[in-house]
Amino acid sequence: MVYNVTDVTKRRDVMINLSRSMESDCPSKESLLPAMVHHFFSDKDDLFKDKIISGCLAREKEASTMVDKGIAFPHSVIKERISPQILCCYSPTGVPWNSTGEKVSIIILLVCNEEDHLPTLSELAGIFQMPGVTDKLGKAKSAEDMSEILLRAQSQKEKNWSKEKEIITNSLLREADRLRSNTENTKMVLFSNSLIQILSVVEQFSQKSSILVSSKNRVLNRVDLLKKHFTVIHSVQGSISYEKEILKQLWTEKILSDGDVVISLSGFEFDMMPHSISITAIPRDLYDESRVLKYKIPHNVNLEILSRAVSLASELSRQGREGKSVGTIFVVGEYESVQDYCKQLIINPFGGLEDYERSILDAGLSETIKEFSKIDGAYIVENSGKIRSGGTYLSIPPHQIRLQPGLGARHAAALGITLVAPVASVVLSESTGHIRIFWDGMEQDLFVPGDR
Ligand SMILES: Nc1ncnc2c1ncn2[C@@H]1O[C@H](COP(=O)(O)OP(=O)(O)OP(=O)(O)O)[C@@H](O)[C@H]1O
């Protein structure tokens, strides 16, 4: 069970570069915006530039982007995954911007994709809200003046943010300590890859039962220094942000035990400060989810993805959907090896999504995945974690499939696909809530999640 006790909203850091500026005496926004795009994107093809220009002009038609006296924030949101581009322009004569012809001299054009749009606008707004910035910009006489004012404001804002970070870090640590002193059998797990950050916080909580999780040698090589602060220093491969999976590993290695309450402190990965504390009570059935880690699974199946599919199946088994049990299949492996056996029962619900929006590892997607489990069929999940499809019928050529009595078409399909392709499948039975894992045409594991 994982529940957040303190959820300090993650501040998504968007790197914005305010140093690109130009001066223009274009008389209207219809001429100025294309001029800016051509100036700043001179190395890009015309199609790309036209897309940006029509995006910002369409946005201006909806409503003027004038935000303050003399300042406008036109923007164009594009599908391409580019880092947010901020293009600044100073107009000495001013350009009429809103319906009443009010003029702006400072034009900050933002070009980015959907995901970055709001965080970048909010970052920009934060810079403009720094005391005195808009007044100073009103007095700017050149593009250089404008750039200098903006860059100074940005640097001041960064300094202020460092102070805020320190305050948040200290209050999170105090909260973690308070939780620890109020709860029995607690273990503190610090997820970090930064030696400096670890050392800066480590003095502030007592070292009894503290575990450090890191994936970087520069941290792990400093065991001598760190062992006086942590009872265990645990090394992981790859990212340290899959906390639940890492806790399962710690459980399988008996570093955590049933009944332990784990206080996790994490977030250093994002911007060198802890963002959140979560508490995990290690439930008895965590073993069932994690024991798949102990198997020798086929080399062409990603263990992390398989383990995630098992976790989701286990959550679905316990929770059901709208008070009813659900069943489903996850097939994990190379898509090419199973595509000939896949037929869509419905339009693929993940079909229209970009790759980065359909990862099974994305905690934000788990509710969607669980919701679509009401639909007949299987999920096909690639080794990268990308959910290739949902609502997929597995059409297996005739094979002798030996199943235990009571198991029907769903289990036959889940087993059958592993007979014809080098993949693993996880099947949740709607009627019993049991989870079975198959590969090499055989049932490899069965477990019964608790609390159903
Ligand atoms: N070939 C297949 N590919 C994907 N899904 C399938 C396939 N065959 C059956 N199913 C799904 O399994 C569901 C239940 O079928 P059935 O009751 O025969 O299976 P079962 O193995 O007894 O599973 P459960 O224990 O969940 O009832 C079907 O409604 C369908 O959604």
The ligand as a MOL file (V3000), in Angstrom:
LIG
                    3D

  0  0  0     0  0            999 V3000
M  V30 BEGIN CTAB
M  V30 COUNTS 31 33 0 0 0
M  V30 BEGIN ATOM
M  V30 1 N -8.1760 -15.2200 -27.7250 0
M  V30 2 C -8.4530 -14.2860 -26.8340 0
M  V30 3 N -7.7420 -13.1290 -26.8070 0
M  V30 4 C -8.0100 -12.1750 -25.9040 0
M  V30 5 N -8.9760 -12.2850 -24.9840 0
M  V30 6 C -9.7080 -13.4190 -24.9640 0
M  V30 7 C -9.4840 -14.4720 -25.8750 0
M  V30 8 N -10.3560 -15.4520 -25.6150 0
M  V30 9 C -11.1120 -15.0330 -24.5800 0
M  V30 10 N -10.7350 -13.8230 -24.2000 0
M  V30 11 C -11.3030 -13.0040 -23.0990 0
M  V30 12 O -11.5570 -13.8160 -22.0120 0
M  V30 13 C -12.8740 -13.5760 -21.5340 0
M  V30 14 C -13.3590 -14.6880 -20.6790 0
M  V30 15 O -13.3230 -15.9320 -21.3540 0
M  V30 16 P -13.4520 -17.3000 -20.5310 0
M  V30 17 O -14.4200 -17.1540 -19.4120 0
M  V30 18 O -13.6600 -18.4280 -21.4960 0
M  V30 19 O -11.9670 -17.3910 -19.9720 0
M  V30 20 P -11.3660 -17.9290 -18.6410 0
M  V30 21 O -10.0330 -18.4550 -19.0120 0
M  V30 22 O -12.3050 -18.8620 -17.9270 0
M  V30 23 O -11.1550 -16.5730 -17.8250 0
M  V30 24 P -11.7820 -16.0270 -16.4570 0
M  V30 25 O -11.1570 -16.8290 -15.3790 0
M  V30 26 O -11.3650 -14.5990 -16.4640 0
M  V30 27 O -13.2820 -16.2110 -16.5800 0
M  V30 28 C -13.6130 -13.2550 -22.8090 0
M  V30 29 O -14.7930 -12.5210 -22.5270 0
M  V30 30 C -12.6270 -12.4450 -23.5510 0
M  V30 31 O -12.6610 -11.0840 -23.0940 0
M  V30 END ATOM
M  V30 BEGIN BOND
M  V30 1 1 1 2
M  V30 2 1 2 3
M  V30 3 2 2 7
M  V30 4 2 3 4
M  V30 5 1 4 5
M  V30 6 2 5 6
M  V30 7 1 6 7
M  V30 8 1 6 10
M  V30 9 1 7 8
M  V30 10 2 8 9
M  V30 11 1 9 10
M  V30 12 1 10 11
M  V30 13 1 11 12
M  V30 14 1 11 30
M  V30 15 1 12 13
M  V30 16 1 13 14
M  V30 17 1 13 28
M  V30 18 1 14 15
M  V30 19 1 15 16
M  V30 20 2 16 17
M  V30 21 1 16 18
M  V30 22 1 16 19
M  V30 23 1 19 20
M  V30 24 2 20 21
M  V30 25 1 20 22
M  V30 26 1 20 23
M  V30 27 1 23 24
M  V30 28 2 24 25
M  V30 29 1 24 26
M  V30 30 1 24 27
M  V30 31 1 28 29
M  V30 32 1 28 30
M  V30 33 1 30 31
M  V30 END BOND
M  V30 END CTAB
M  END
